[in-house]
Amino acid sequence: MAKVTTELGAPKLNKVTVIGLGLIGGSFAKAVKDLKLSKQVVGLDNNPTTQKIAIQNQVVDSIAENLYDACFEADLVLLAIPILAIEKLLLSLSSLNLKNTVLTDVGSVKGNIVNTLTALTPQLLPNFVPGHPIAGSERSGVEAADSQLFINHKVILTPTQETNKQAVQLVHLIWQALGANVELMSVKHHDEILAATSHLPHLLAFGLVDCLAKNNDNLDIFRYAAGGFRDFTRIAGSDPTMWHDIFLANKNAVLAVLDSYMEELQQLRIAMLEDNGSQLLDVFTRAKAARGHFNKILESRANMTHKANPVKDLTFIAKPTNKLSGRLQVPGDKSISHRSIIFGSLAEGTTTIEGFLEGEDALATLEAFKDMGVSIEGPKNGRVVIQGVGLQGLKAPTKTIYLGNSGTSMRLLAGLLSAQPFNSTLAGDHSLSKRPMNRVAKPLREMGAKIETGTEGNPPLTIEGNHSLKGMHYDMPMASAQVKSCMLLAGMYAEGKTSVTEPAPTRDHTERMLKGFGYPLDINGSTVTIKPNHKLTATSIHVPADISSAAFFLVAATIAEDADLTLTHVGINPTRTGIIDILKLMGANITLENQKEVGGEPVADIRVKSAKLKGIAIPEELVPLAIDEFPVLFIAASCAEGTTTLTGAAELRVKESDRIQVMADGLKTLGIQAEPTPDGIVIKGGRLGNGEVWSHADHRIAMSFVVASIRAQGEIRIRDCDNVATSFPNFIQLAQQCGINVVELK
């Protein structure tokens, strides 16, 4: 046993190793590091992305290259990996010289670990202290690591008769130093208690949500569900793999309590069948009294942190900033993330995606294909694995496909589902329900599809299956990558060829990805043609960083007084670089470095420095290439000398909000002359003031006004910012990392 010095009861170690840097392992490592309980904190994890985040977020001091290096001369090794993986790891640990190393774990089942130790690696028993911190979060992964996660939470230790008392004392002291309330318990009693209080509730929550989701319209479930349903089923959002392991590892204890509960349910069922109100009342009264007793315990010592009420109005508070610097990698490209799910699902074979954007919009597409029978693993740290079903393999969804705020999901799926042999309905949230869908419904009807929309051409879309589509040529009345992609998806199934001519260039991710999956296309100038009777072959995709997300930092660094910022591995598809072209016309100092092609998409590091901007008349040919970036370009125009004029951008009025009017209103609040026109805006550069602006639940509006704060004369409060998570989940963290002065107010 290593000699351990203590200071005020807290251990002082030379080396602590954490194997498995998820939420619990990462939080333990970060807490030990922040509290300086060890001279070095070493991590070991087989996921390269997790390793990178752990170092970047200062969760650990270093990452070990292998198990030997991780454990060499360690005073304490914490095992924070899935329960069923521990058996294999224990065998590997038994081959190392760990006589002076204390081992402990964080699994919620203790019996299988102790049994494995006893049967296979008894030499490890004296220094192994089985442990279980009862703490957690609705977020997962190393990025959610929180050094305060264990404060006022219970940690149960279950030492055996063979466990060295000094080892137990060390583990007890270190958890205590992390703020936890440590208790000792037998292995058997622990597993029985957890089966009843944690494992069974999770099993019931998973089962209930799955049952309702398969047999009901999820729109109605979540639209009309009261708080009780939300609170009870919250835990069904936990990691499925982890709980799969737990139920198998603690099978006997869970089955025992499950059988008891099923007997109780059967008695309640009989009571209802027989109108036995007295029995029902007896059960409910006893349960209410018991719950009252539990509440008193829970109020004094909560086992889990849980926010009972969702955020209703997330506000950003942003203040002026002078210097911006560093290297950032923004999230994966949303457009490519959407399409990677679509084509991976329709391909034959297994498609692996790296860098997938885990925002709500792209996740809506992912969930839609799960609803149609596609097996999809992840996302986890941007990695998604899809078992493709082929072009004819989709199954009828058992419920309305709910797409949240994602217009891309709805328009692209409309084309695909029009060609399927089953009926489907696409719906979205309040914002999406206002957006025009006739632009895809009209040409699809001309191909033979039967689609019904709302009274004004808005969602929901009801699509009747079993209608053969006929190929056609479509001259798009306005440039739209979503409409073009919709038609190409339908064209894969239509009789004859389908061609689309666009009036101006739009993003071509669909065409590039079709070719990447081996589906032939003919591209002749502004016309793209597709024919049926081909197949998609699974492939690997690396999603580049999203230039639409990078746009906020491009403008931020341009308008800051002292900035030198590099955005890494950004997609620079020529159909998406309008933001760069426009900023350069205004005088921005932007250079592209390390240019290369990854998976058919050009990428580069973008370096941007401070520059004095001048107002310009934005060329209309660049408008389709920067349509999503105009809100933040309006901020650049506000900081430019002279007047900036935008025309030919009527599309901005039918995005998540009327982006022309909402931005004009916000800029006027901040003292900028901004006059909206039917298809654009006229902005006269000036001094940005301070005040309160509303994003109208539009993520790009919210983030744009955060950028505006850099040159503001005082604080800007941006209201209604919840939807930032739809496209840019870690925007605030990255903004703070490069020097922008912004915080969330909930």
C-alpha positions in Angstrom: 0.0 0.0 0.0 1.4 3.4 -1.0 2.2 5.8 1.8 -0.4 8.6 1.7 -0.1 12.0 3.3 -3.2 13.8 4.5 -4.0 17.4 5.1 -7.1 18.3 7.1 -8.4 14.8 6.5 -8.0 15.0 2.7 -5.6 12.5 1.0 -2.6 13.8 -0.9 -1.6 11.3 -3.6 1.1 11.2 -6.2 -0.9 9.6 -9.0 -4.6 8.9 -9.6 -5.7 7.1 -12.7 -9.2 7.1 -14.1 -10.1 4.4 -16.6 -13.2 5.5 -18.6 -13.7 9.2 -19.0 -17.5 9.5 -19.2 -19.6 11.6 -16.9 -18.8 9.9 -13.7 -15.1 9.1 -14.4 -14.5 12.5 -15.9 -16.2 14.3 -13.0 -14.1 12.3 -10.5 -10.9 13.1 -12.3 -11.8 16.8 -12.7 -12.7 17.0 -9.0 -9.4 15.4 -7.8 -7.5 17.6 -10.2 -9.3 20.8 -9.2 -8.9 20.1 -5.5 -5.2 19.2 -5.9 -5.7 15.8 -4.2 -3.0 14.3 -6.4 0.2 15.5 -8.0 -1.0 14.1 -11.3 -4.3 12.8 -12.7 -4.1 10.4 -15.6 -6.9 9.3 -17.9 -7.3 6.2 -20.0 -10.1 6.0 -22.6 -10.2 4.3 -26.0 -12.1 7.1 -27.7 -9.8 9.7 -29.3 -12.4 12.4 -29.2 -13.0 11.8 -25.5 -9.2 12.0 -24.9 -9.0 15.3 -26.7 -11.9 16.8 -24.8 -10.5 15.6 -21.5 -7.3 17.4 -22.1 -8.9 20.5 -23.6 -11.4 20.8 -20.7 -8.6 20.2 -18.2 -10.4 17.1 -16.8 -7.0 15.2 -16.5 -3.4 16.2 -16.7 -2.5 13.6 -19.3 -3.8 10.6 -21.3 -2.0 7.3 -20.9 -1.2 5.4 -24.1 -1.9 2.0 -22.6 -3.1 0.2 -19.4 0.4 -0.4 -18.1 1.4 3.3 -18.3 -1.9 4.3 -16.8 -1.5 2.1 -13.8 2.3 2.3 -13.3 3.0 3.6 -9.8 -0.6 4.8 -9.4 -1.8 5.2 -5.8 -5.4 4.9 -6.8 -7.1 3.5 -10.0 -10.8 4.2 -10.6 -12.7 2.0 -13.0 -15.5 3.9 -14.7 -16.3 1.7 -17.6 -19.5 -0.4 -18.4 -20.1 -3.1 -15.8 -19.8 -6.0 -18.3 -16.5 -4.7 -19.5 -14.9 -4.7 -16.1 -14.5 -8.5 -16.1 -12.1 -8.4 -19.1 -10.3 -5.4 -17.6 -9.8 -7.2 -14.3 -8.0 -10.0 -16.1 -5.7 -7.5 -17.7 -5.0 -5.7 -14.4 -4.2 -9.0 -12.7 -1.1 -9.3 -14.9 0.3 -6.0 -13.7 2.2 -5.3 -10.4 -0.5 -3.5 -8.4 0.5 -4.5 -4.9 0.8 -0.8 -3.9 -2.3 0.4 -5.8 -5.8 0.7 -4.5 -8.5 -0.1 -7.0 -12.1 1.0 -6.9 -15.1 1.3 -9.3 -18.3 3.2 -9.8 -20.7 0.5 -11.0 -24.2 0.4 -9.7 -24.0 -3.4 -9.4 -21.5 -4.9 -7.0 -22.2 -8.7 -6.9 -20.9 -9.5 -10.4 -17.7 -7.6 -9.9 -16.9 -9.2 -6.5 -17.8 -12.7 -8.0 -15.4 -12.1 -10.9 -12.6 -11.0 -8.6 -13.1 -14.0 -6.4 -13.2 -16.5 -9.3 -10.7 -15.1 -11.7 -8.5 -12.5 -10.0 -8.4 -13.2 -6.2 -5.0 -11.5 -5.9 -6.8 -8.2 -6.5 -9.4 -8.6 -3.7 -7.4 -7.0 -0.8 -6.8 -3.7 -2.6 -10.2 -3.5 -4.4 -12.9 -1.4 -2.8 -16.2 -1.8 -4.6 -17.9 1.6 -4.8 -21.0 3.3 -6.2 -21.5 7.1 -6.4 -25.3 7.8 -6.6 -25.0 10.9 -8.7 -25.7 11.7 -12.3 -26.9 14.2 -14.9 -29.2 14.3 -17.9 -26.0 15.1 -19.9 -23.4 12.5 -20.5 -19.9 12.1 -21.7 -16.6 13.8 -20.7 -17.9 17.1 -21.9 -20.4 17.1 -19.1 -17.7 16.4 -16.4 -18.5 18.5 -13.3 -16.1 18.7 -10.4 -19.1 19.4 -8.1 -21.2 16.5 -9.2 -20.7 14.5 -6.0 -21.3 17.2 -3.4 -24.0 16.2 -0.9 -24.6 12.9 -2.8 -24.2 9.4 -1.4 -21.4 7.1 -2.3 -21.8 3.5 -1.2 -18.8 1.4 -0.5 -19.2 -2.4 -0.3 -15.9 -3.9 0.9 -15.6 -7.6 1.4 -14.0 -9.5 4.3 -10.8 -9.7 2.2 -10.6 -5.9 1.6 -7.7 -4.2 3.2 -8.9 -1.6 5.7 -6.3 0.9 4.6 -7.6 0.7 1.1 -11.2 1.3 2.3 -10.0 4.3 4.4 -8.2 5.8 1.3 -11.3 5.5 -0.9 -13.5 6.8 1.9 -11.3 9.8 2.4 -11.1 10.8 -1.3 -14.9 10.6 -1.8 -15.4 12.6 1.3 -12.9 15.2 0.0 -15.1 15.4 -3.1 -18.1 16.4 -1.0 -19.9 13.1 -0.9 -21.6 11.4 2.0 -20.0 8.0 2.2 -21.8 4.9 3.6 -20.7 1.2 3.9 -23.0 -1.6 2.9 -22.8 -5.3 2.1 -22.7 -6.3 -1.5 -25.9 -8.3 -1.4 -27.9 -5.5 0.4 -26.6 -2.9 -2.0 -27.7 -4.8 -5.1 -31.1 -5.5 -3.6 -31.6 -1.9 -2.6 -30.5 -0.5 -6.0 -32.6 -3.1 -7.9 -35.7 -1.6 -6.1 -34.9 2.1 -6.0 -33.0 2.6 -9.2 -33.0 -0.3 -11.6 -36.7 -1.2 -11.5 -37.8 2.5 -12.1 -35.5 2.7 -15.1 -36.8 -0.6 -16.5 -40.4 0.7 -16.1 -39.6 4.1 -17.6 -37.9 2.6 -20.6 -40.8 0.1 -21.1 -43.5 2.7 -20.7 -42.0 5.2 -23.1 -41.3 2.5 -25.7 -44.8 1.2 -25.4 -46.4 4.6 -25.8 -44.1 5.6 -28.6 -44.9 2.5 -30.6 -48.7 2.7 -30.1 -49.5 6.4 -30.0 -48.9 9.6 -31.8 -45.8 11.1 -30.0 -47.1 14.6 -30.8 -50.1 14.0 -28.5 -48.0 12.3 -25.9 -45.7 15.2 -25.4 -48.1 17.9 -26.2 -50.6 16.9 -23.6 -48.4 15.1 -21.1 -48.5 16.6 -17.6 -45.5 17.1 -15.3 -46.0 13.6 -13.8 -45.3 11.9 -17.1 -42.3 14.1 -17.8 -40.8 13.5 -14.3 -41.5 9.7 -14.3 -40.1 9.1 -17.8 -37.1 11.5 -17.6 -34.8 8.6 -16.7 -35.7 6.8 -20.0 -33.3 9.3 -21.5 -30.4 7.5 -19.8 -27.6 5.6 -21.7 -29.2 2.4 -23.1 -25.9 0.5 -23.3 -25.1 1.2 -19.7 -28.6 0.1 -18.5 -28.4 -3.0 -20.7 -25.3 -4.0 -18.8 -26.8 -3.2 -15.4 -29.9 -5.3 -16.0 -27.9 -8.3 -17.1 -25.4 -7.9 -14.2 -28.1 -7.5 -11.5 -30.6 -9.8 -13.2 -31.6 -11.9 -10.1 -32.2 -8.9 -7.8 -34.1 -7.0 -10.5 -36.3 -10.0 -11.4 -37.1 -10.5 -7.8 -38.4 -7.0 -7.3 -40.0 -7.0 -10.8 -42.0 -10.1 -9.9 -43.2 -8.5 -6.7 -44.2 -5.4 -8.5 -46.0 -7.4 -11.2 -48.1 -9.1 -8.5 -49.0 -5.7 -7.1 -50.0 -4.5 -10.6 -52.1 -7.6 -11.1 -54.0 -6.9 -7.8 -54.6 -3.3 -8.9 -55.9 -4.6 -12.3 -58.3 -6.9 -10.5 -59.5 -4.2 -8.2 -60.3 -2.0 -11.2 -62.1 -4.8 -13.1 -64.2 -5.5 -10.0 -64.8 -1.8 -9.2 -63.2 -2.4 -5.9 -62.7 1.3 -4.9 -61.9 0.4 -1.3 -58.8 -1.6 -2.3 -57.6 1.1 -4.7 -58.0 3.7 -2.0 -56.1 1.6 0.5 -53.1 1.3 -1.9 -53.1 4.9 -2.8 -53.4 6.1 0.8 -50.5 3.9 1.9 -48.4 5.1 -1.1 -49.1 8.7 -0.4 -48.0 8.4 3.2 -44.9 6.5 2.3 -44.1 9.1 -0.3 -44.5 11.9 2.3 -41.9 10.1 4.4 -39.5 9.7 1.5 -39.9 13.4 0.7 -38.6 14.4 4.1 -35.5 12.3 3.4 -35.0 13.5 -0.1 -35.3 17.2 0.9 -32.5 16.9 3.4 -30.2 14.7 1.3 -30.9 14.6 -2.4 -29.5 11.6 -4.2 -29.7 13.1 -7.7 -29.6 16.6 -9.1 -32.8 17.1 -11.1 -34.3 20.3 -12.5 -38.0 19.7 -12.2 -39.0 22.6 -14.5 -37.6 23.1 -18.0 -36.2 26.4 -19.0 -39.0 28.6 -20.4 -37.0 31.7 -21.5 -33.2 31.3 -21.7 -31.6 34.7 -21.8 -28.0 35.5 -22.9 -26.3 38.5 -21.3 -23.4 39.8 -23.5 -21.0 42.6 -22.8 -18.3 44.4 -24.8 -15.1 42.6 -25.6 -11.8 43.9 -27.1 -9.6 40.9 -27.7 -10.5 37.6 -29.4 -7.9 34.8 -30.0 -7.3 31.1 -30.1 -8.2 28.1 -32.2 -11.7 26.8 -32.2 -13.5 23.9 -33.9 -17.2 24.6 -34.3 -19.7 21.7 -34.5 -20.2 19.5 -37.6 -22.0 20.8 -40.6 -25.7 20.6 -40.1 -26.6 20.1 -43.8 -24.1 17.3 -44.2 -25.2 15.7 -40.9 -28.8 15.6 -42.1 -27.8 14.0 -45.4 -25.4 11.5 -43.9 -28.3 10.1 -41.9 -30.6 10.0 -44.9 -28.2 8.3 -47.3 -26.6 6.1 -44.7 -30.1 4.7 -43.8 -30.9 4.1 -47.5 -27.6 2.5 -48.3 -26.7 -1.2 -48.3 -24.3 -2.0 -45.5 -22.9 -0.2 -42.5 -22.2 3.5 -42.7 -20.0 5.2 -40.0 -20.2 8.9 -39.5 -17.7 11.0 -37.5 -18.2 14.6 -36.6 -22.0 14.4 -36.6 -23.7 17.5 -35.3 -25.6 16.5 -32.1 -28.0 19.5 -32.4 -31.7 19.1 -32.2 -32.3 19.6 -35.9 -30.0 16.9 -37.1 -31.2 14.6 -34.3 -34.7 15.0 -35.6 -33.7 13.5 -38.9 -31.9 10.7 -37.0 -35.0 9.9 -34.9 -37.2 9.9 -38.0 -35.2 7.1 -39.5 -35.3 5.2 -36.3 -39.1 5.5 -36.4 -38.9 3.9 -39.9 -37.1 0.8 -38.7 -33.4 1.8 -39.2 -30.9 0.6 -36.6 -28.7 3.6 -35.6 -26.1 3.6 -32.9 -25.2 6.9 -31.3 -24.5 9.7 -31.6 -21.7 9.5 -29.1 -19.0 12.2 -29.3 -20.1 12.8 -32.9 -19.9 9.2 -34.0 -22.9 7.5 -35.5 -23.2 3.9 -36.9 -26.0 3.1 -39.3 -27.1 -0.3 -40.4 -28.6 0.7 -43.8 -31.8 -1.0 -45.0 -31.4 -0.2 -48.8 -33.7 1.9 -50.9 -36.7 -0.4 -50.4 -36.1 -1.2 -46.8 -37.9 1.5 -44.8 -40.9 0.5 -42.7 -44.1 2.4 -42.0 -43.7 4.6 -38.9 -46.2 3.7 -36.2 -46.8 7.4 -35.4 -46.5 10.9 -36.7 -42.8 11.7 -37.5 -42.1 14.8 -35.3 -39.3 17.0 -36.6 -39.1 19.8 -34.1 -37.8 23.0 -35.6 -36.1 21.4 -38.6 -37.3 22.6 -42.0 -34.5 20.7 -43.7 -35.7 17.4 -42.3 -39.3 18.1 -43.4 -38.6 19.2 -46.9 -36.1 16.4 -47.7 -38.2 13.7 -46.1 -41.2 14.9 -48.1 -39.5 13.9 -51.3 -38.3 10.5 -49.9 -41.6 9.6 -48.3 -43.7 10.5 -51.3 -42.2 7.4 -53.0 -42.7 4.9 -50.2 -45.4 2.2 -50.1 -46.8 3.4 -46.8 -48.6 6.5 -45.4 -46.8 9.0 -43.2 -47.3 12.3 -41.5 -44.7 14.9 -40.8 -45.1 17.5 -38.1 -43.0 20.0 -36.2 -43.1 22.6 -33.4 -44.9 25.9 -33.4 -42.2 27.7 -35.5 -41.9 25.0 -38.1 -45.7 24.8 -38.4 -45.6 28.3 -39.8 -43.1 27.6 -42.6 -44.1 27.2 -46.3 -44.1 23.6 -47.6 -45.9 24.1 -50.9 -42.5 24.8 -52.5 -41.9 21.0 -52.2 -45.5 19.8 -52.2 -46.3 21.4 -55.6 -43.6 19.8 -57.7 -44.0 16.4 -55.9 -47.7 16.5 -56.7 -46.7 17.0 -60.4 -44.7 13.8 -60.1 -47.7 12.0 -58.9 -47.4 12.2 -55.1 -50.4 12.7 -52.9 -49.6 15.3 -50.2 -51.9 17.3 -48.0 -50.7 20.4 -46.2 -52.2 22.8 -43.7 -54.7 25.4 -44.9 -51.9 27.8 -46.0 -49.5 25.3 -47.3 -47.9 24.8 -43.9 -47.2 21.6 -41.9 -48.3 19.1 -41.0 -47.7 17.2 -44.2 -49.8 14.1 -44.7 -48.3 11.8 -47.4 -50.3 8.9 -48.9 -48.2 6.0 -50.0 -48.5 3.5 -52.9 -48.5 6.2 -55.6 -46.0 5.7 -58.5 -44.0 8.8 -59.2 -43.1 10.0 -62.7 -39.8 11.6 -63.5 -40.0 15.2 -64.6 -37.9 18.3 -65.3 -38.4 21.1 -62.8 -37.2 24.7 -63.2 -37.1 26.0 -59.6 -38.7 29.4 -59.4 -36.2 30.3 -56.6 -32.9 29.0 -55.5 -33.3 26.4 -52.7 -31.0 23.5 -51.9 -33.8 21.9 -49.8 -36.2 21.8 -52.8 -33.5 20.5 -55.1 -32.6 17.8 -52.6 -36.2 16.9 -52.1 -36.7 16.4 -55.9 -33.5 14.3 -56.2 -34.6 12.0 -53.3 -38.0 11.5 -55.1 -36.2 11.0 -58.4 -34.3 7.9 -57.1 -37.7 6.1 -57.0 -39.5 7.8 -60.0 -40.1 6.2 -63.4 -37.8 7.8 -65.9 -35.3 10.6 -65.2 -35.8 13.6 -62.9 -33.9 16.8 -63.5 -33.8 20.1 -61.6 -32.5 23.4 -62.9 -31.7 26.1 -60.3 -31.8 29.8 -61.1 -28.7 30.4 -59.0 -26.1 28.1 -57.4 -27.1 26.5 -54.1 -25.3 24.2 -51.7 -24.5 20.9 -53.4 -24.0 18.5 -50.5 -26.7 16.2 -51.7 -25.0 15.8 -55.1 -21.6 15.2 -53.5 -23.0 12.7 -51.0 -25.0 10.7 -53.6 -21.7 10.3 -55.6 -19.9 9.3 -52.4 -22.5 6.6 -51.8 -22.0 5.4 -55.4 -25.2 6.7 -56.9 -24.7 8.1 -60.4 -25.8 11.7 -61.3 -25.5 13.9 -64.4 -24.6 17.5 -63.7 -24.7 19.9 -66.6 -24.2 23.5 -65.6 -27.2 24.5 -63.4 -29.1 21.3 -64.1 -28.7 18.0 -62.2 -30.3 14.8 -63.4 -31.0 11.5 -61.5 -32.4 8.2 -62.7 -33.8 5.3 -60.7 -32.8 1.6 -60.4 -29.4 2.2 -58.9 -28.3 1.6 -55.3 -26.5 3.4 -52.5 -23.4 1.6 -51.0 -22.4 2.2 -47.4 -19.4 4.3 -46.8 -17.6 6.3 -44.1 -18.2 10.0 -43.7 -16.3 12.7 -41.8 -18.5 15.7 -41.3 -16.5 19.0 -41.6 -17.1 21.9 -39.2 -20.2 23.9 -40.3 -19.3 27.2 -42.0 -22.7 28.5 -40.9 -21.6 28.1 -37.3 -18.2 29.4 -38.1 -19.8 32.5 -39.5 -20.5 34.0 -36.0 -16.8 33.8 -35.1 -15.7 35.1 -38.5 -17.7 38.3 -37.9 -16.8 38.4 -34.3 -13.1 38.4 -34.9 -13.5 40.8 -37.8 -15.2 43.5 -35.7 -13.2 43.0 -32.5 -10.4 45.6 -31.9 -7.7 43.0 -31.3 -8.4 39.6 -32.8 -6.5 36.7 -34.3 -8.7 33.7 -34.4 -8.4 30.4 -36.3 -11.4 28.1 -37.0 -10.2 24.6 -37.8 -11.4 22.0 -40.3 -14.2 24.1 -41.7 -16.1 23.0 -44.8 -15.4 25.5 -47.6 -17.7 24.0 -50.2 -17.9 26.7 -52.9 -21.7 26.7 -52.7 -21.4 27.7 -49.0 -18.7 30.3 -48.9 -20.8 33.4 -49.6 -20.2 34.5 -46.0 -16.4 34.7 -46.8 -16.9 36.3 -50.1 -19.2 39.0 -48.7 -16.9 39.8 -45.7 -13.9 40.1 -48.0 -15.8 42.5 -50.2 -16.4 44.5 -47.1 -12.6 44.5 -46.3 -12.3 41.5 -43.9 -8.9 40.0 -43.3 -9.6 36.3 -43.9 -7.2 33.6 -45.1 -7.6 29.9 -45.8 -4.9 27.5 -44.5 -4.3 23.8 -44.8 -6.8 23.3 -47.6 -7.6 19.7 -48.5 -10.5 17.5 -49.4 -12.2 15.0 -47.0 -14.9 12.7 -48.2 -15.5 14.7 -51.3 -15.9 18.0 -49.3 -13.2 20.7 -49.3 -12.1 21.8 -45.9 -9.6 24.4 -44.5 -8.5 26.2 -41.4 -9.9 29.7 -41.6 -7.8 32.5 -40.0 -9.4 35.8 -39.4 -8.0 39.1 -37.9 -9.5 42.4 -37.0 -10.3 44.7 -40.0 -12.1 47.9 -40.7 -15.2 47.2 -42.8 -16.9 49.3 -45.4 -20.5 49.2 -46.5 -21.3 47.6 -49.8 -24.2 46.6 -52.1 -24.2 42.8 -51.6 -24.1 41.1 -55.1 -27.4 39.2 -55.6 -25.5 36.2 -57.0 -23.9 35.7 -53.6 -27.2 35.7 -51.7 -28.1 32.0 -52.1 -24.5 31.1 -51.0 -24.9 32.9 -47.7 -28.7 32.8 -47.0 -28.3 31.3 -43.5 -25.5 33.7 -42.5 -27.2 37.0 -43.2 -28.3 37.7 -39.5 -24.7 37.9 -38.4 -23.7 39.7 -41.7 -26.2 42.4 -40.6 -24.0 42.8 -37.5 -20.9 43.2 -39.7 -22.8 45.9 -41.7 -23.7 47.7 -38.5 -20.0 48.0 -37.7 -19.0 49.0 -41.2 -18.3 52.5 -42.4 -21.1 53.6 -44.8 -24.2 51.8 -46.0 -24.8 48.1 -46.7 -27.7 47.2 -49.0 -29.1 43.7 -49.4 -31.6 42.8 -52.1 -32.9 39.5 -53.5 -33.3 37.8 -50.1 -37.0 37.5 -49.6 -36.3 33.9 -48.4 -35.1 35.4 -45.1 -38.7 36.4 -44.3 -39.8 32.7 -44.1 -37.0 31.2 -42.1 -37.4 30.3 -38.4 -38.5 33.9 -38.0 -38.8 36.9 -40.3 -35.1 37.4 -40.1 -35.2 40.7 -42.0 -37.8 42.3 -39.7 -36.5 40.8 -36.4 -32.9 41.8 -37.1 -34.1 45.3 -38.1 -36.0 45.7 -34.9 -33.1 44.5 -32.8 -30.6 46.8 -34.5 -32.9 49.8 -34.1 -33.1 49.0 -30.3 -29.3 49.2 -30.3 -29.2 52.5 -32.1 -28.5 51.4 -35.7 -30.4 52.7 -38.7 -31.8 49.6 -40.3 -34.6 49.8 -42.8 -36.2 46.6 -44.0 -37.4 46.2 -47.6 -39.6 43.4 -49.1 -36.6 41.4 -50.2 -33.7 42.8 -48.1 -32.5 45.6 -45.8 -30.5 48.8 -45.8 -28.2 49.2 -42.9 -26.1 52.3 -42.1 -23.1 51.6 -40.0 -22.8 53.3 -36.6 -22.2 52.8 -32.9 -24.0 49.8 -31.3 -25.6 50.8 -28.0 -27.0 48.6 -25.3 -30.5 47.2 -24.5 -32.8 44.2 -24.6 -33.5 42.4 -27.9 -35.7 39.4 -28.6 -34.6 36.5 -30.8 -38.2 35.3 -31.4 -36.9 31.7 -30.8 -34.6 32.0 -33.8 -31.2 30.5 -32.9 -29.3 32.5 -35.6 -30.8 35.8 -34.4 -29.8 35.0 -30.8 -26.2 34.2 -31.7 -25.9 37.2 -34.0 -26.7 39.6 -31.2 -24.1 37.9 -29.0 -21.6 38.9 -31.7 -23.0 42.4 -31.7 -22.1 42.8 -28.0 -18.4 42.9 -28.9 -18.7 46.4 -30.3 -21.6 47.5 -28.0 -21.5 50.4 -25.6 -22.9 48.4 -22.8 -24.8 45.2 -21.9 -27.1 43.4 -24.4 -29.7 41.1 -23.0 -30.9 38.6 -25.6 -34.2 36.9 -24.8 -35.8 33.7 -25.9 -32.5 31.8 -26.7 -33.6 28.2 -26.1 -33.4 27.2 -29.7 -29.6 27.9 -30.0 -29.3 24.2 -29.1 -31.0 23.3 -32.4 -27.9 24.2 -34.5 -25.0 25.0 -32.1 -25.2 23.2 -28.8 -21.9 24.5 -27.4 -22.0 28.0 -28.8 -21.7 29.8 -25.4 -18.8 27.6 -24.3 -16.8 28.3 -27.5 -17.7 32.0 -27.4 -16.3 32.2 -23.9 -13.3 30.2 -24.9 -12.2 32.7 -27.5 -12.9 35.7 -25.3 -16.5 36.8 -25.9 -18.1 38.1 -22.7 -21.4 36.2 -22.6 -23.2 34.2 -20.0 -26.6 32.4 -19.8 -29.3 33.6 -17.4 -31.9 30.9 -16.7 
